[in-house]
Amino acid sequence: MSEVVVNKGIKLDTLKKRSDFLRVASTRKKWVTPAMVIQISDSLCDDGDIIQVGYTASKKVGNAVARSRAKRRLREVAKKVLIGCGSQKHAYVLIARQEILSCSFDQLIRDLKWAIKRLHGTSKDKKANR
């Protein structure tokens, strides 16, 4: 896993192994936006200042150039949003959809912030308190 050091002492750690992606998907907690799908699970490591995130784009997004562009956009959005809104206790997988290529960057940021807010709002801890 590669680490990207960012501000506030928090690091974004990129998921690389297929088994890590499958573990996040197995929790079945996700939020779908027009441009991306956000999956969330408990963190796969114990280090407290690392946010784990994985990026993927299938052939449905387009050719290799389009998929690379989609993943670059996902990485930039994650850097902007996950530092402030993400939780070190969770691992995230961002899946690109075809709309990501034509969506504005500001809209991507709003969508990811909203999705993270909704996903953290429906966690097990909140359900137990209801």
C-alpha positions as CSV (number, residue, x, y, z in Angstrom):
1,M,0.0,0.0,0.0
2,S,1.4,3.4,-0.9
3,E,1.0,6.4,1.4
4,V,0.5,10.0,0.5
5,V,1.3,12.4,3.3
6,V,-1.2,15.3,3.5
7,N,-2.0,18.1,5.9
8,K,-3.3,17.7,9.5
9,G,-0.9,14.8,10.0
10,I,-3.4,12.4,8.2
11,K,-2.1,10.1,5.5
12,L,-4.2,8.7,2.6
13,D,-3.2,5.1,2.2
14,T,-4.1,3.5,-1.2
15,L,-5.6,0.1,-1.2
16,K,-3.9,-2.1,-3.8
17,K,-4.9,-5.8,-3.2
18,R,-8.1,-7.2,-4.6
19,S,-8.8,-8.9,-1.2
20,D,-8.9,-5.4,0.4
21,F,-11.4,-4.2,-2.2
22,L,-13.5,-7.3,-1.7
23,R,-13.5,-6.8,2.1
24,V,-14.8,-3.3,1.8
25,A,-17.5,-4.4,-0.7
26,S,-18.5,-7.3,1.6
27,T,-19.9,-4.8,4.2
28,R,-22.5,-3.8,1.7
29,K,-22.5,-0.2,3.0
30,K,-22.4,2.1,0.0
31,W,-23.8,5.4,-1.4
32,V,-24.4,5.9,-5.1
33,T,-24.1,9.3,-6.8
34,P,-24.4,10.0,-10.5
35,A,-20.6,10.1,-10.9
36,M,-19.4,7.6,-8.4
37,V,-20.2,4.8,-5.9
38,I,-18.7,5.1,-2.4
39,Q,-18.2,2.0,-0.4
40,I,-17.2,2.0,3.3
41,S,-16.0,-0.5,5.9
42,D,-14.1,-0.5,9.1
43,S,-10.4,0.2,8.6
44,L,-8.1,-2.7,7.5
45,C,-5.2,-1.4,9.7
46,D,-4.8,-0.3,13.3
47,D,-2.7,2.9,12.7
48,G,-4.8,5.9,13.9
49,D,-3.7,8.6,11.5
50,I,-4.2,6.7,8.2
51,I,-7.3,6.9,6.0
52,Q,-7.4,4.0,3.6
53,V,-8.9,4.6,0.2
54,G,-9.1,2.6,-3.1
55,Y,-10.0,3.8,-6.6
56,T,-11.4,1.8,-9.5
57,A,-13.0,2.4,-12.9
58,S,-14.4,-0.4,-15.0
59,K,-14.5,-0.6,-18.8
60,K,-18.1,0.8,-18.6
61,V,-16.4,4.2,-18.0
62,G,-14.7,4.1,-21.3
63,N,-11.3,3.3,-22.9
64,A,-8.0,3.3,-21.0
65,V,-7.6,7.0,-21.4
66,A,-11.0,7.7,-19.9
67,R,-10.5,5.3,-17.0
68,S,-7.2,6.9,-16.2
69,R,-8.8,10.3,-16.2
70,A,-11.6,9.1,-14.0
71,K,-9.2,7.7,-11.5
72,R,-7.2,10.9,-11.4
73,R,-10.3,12.8,-10.7
74,L,-11.3,10.4,-7.9
75,R,-7.8,10.8,-6.3
76,E,-8.0,14.6,-6.3
77,V,-11.5,14.6,-4.9
78,A,-10.5,12.1,-2.2
79,K,-7.5,14.4,-1.2
80,K,-9.8,17.4,-0.9
81,V,-12.6,15.7,0.9
82,L,-11.4,12.8,3.0
83,I,-8.9,14.8,5.0
84,G,-11.7,17.0,6.5
85,C,-14.7,14.6,6.4
86,G,-13.2,11.1,6.3
87,S,-12.7,8.9,9.4
88,Q,-9.4,7.2,10.3
89,K,-11.5,4.3,11.5
90,H,-12.8,3.5,8.0
91,A,-11.6,2.3,4.6
92,Y,-13.2,3.8,1.5
93,V,-13.5,2.5,-2.1
94,L,-14.4,5.0,-4.8
95,I,-15.8,3.5,-8.0
96,A,-16.0,5.7,-11.0
97,R,-19.2,5.8,-13.2
98,Q,-19.4,7.2,-16.7
99,E,-20.8,10.5,-15.6
100,I,-17.6,11.4,-13.8
101,L,-16.0,12.4,-17.1
102,S,-18.6,15.2,-17.7
103,C,-19.3,16.2,-14.1
104,S,-17.8,19.4,-12.7
105,F,-15.1,19.1,-10.1
106,D,-17.2,21.1,-7.6
107,Q,-20.1,18.7,-8.0
108,L,-17.8,15.7,-7.4
109,I,-16.7,17.3,-4.1
110,R,-20.3,18.0,-3.0
111,D,-21.3,14.5,-3.9
112,L,-18.5,12.9,-2.0
113,K,-19.1,15.1,1.1
114,W,-22.8,14.2,1.0
115,A,-22.1,10.5,0.6
116,I,-19.6,10.4,3.5
117,K,-22.0,12.3,5.7
118,R,-24.8,9.9,4.9
119,L,-22.6,6.8,5.3
120,H,-21.3,7.9,8.7
121,G,-24.8,8.9,9.8
122,T,-26.0,5.3,9.2
123,S,-23.3,3.6,11.1
124,K,-23.9,0.8,13.6
125,D,-23.2,3.2,16.5
126,K,-26.1,5.5,15.4
127,K,-28.5,2.6,14.9
128,A,-27.8,1.3,18.4
129,N,-28.7,4.6,19.9
130,R,-32.1,4.8,18.2
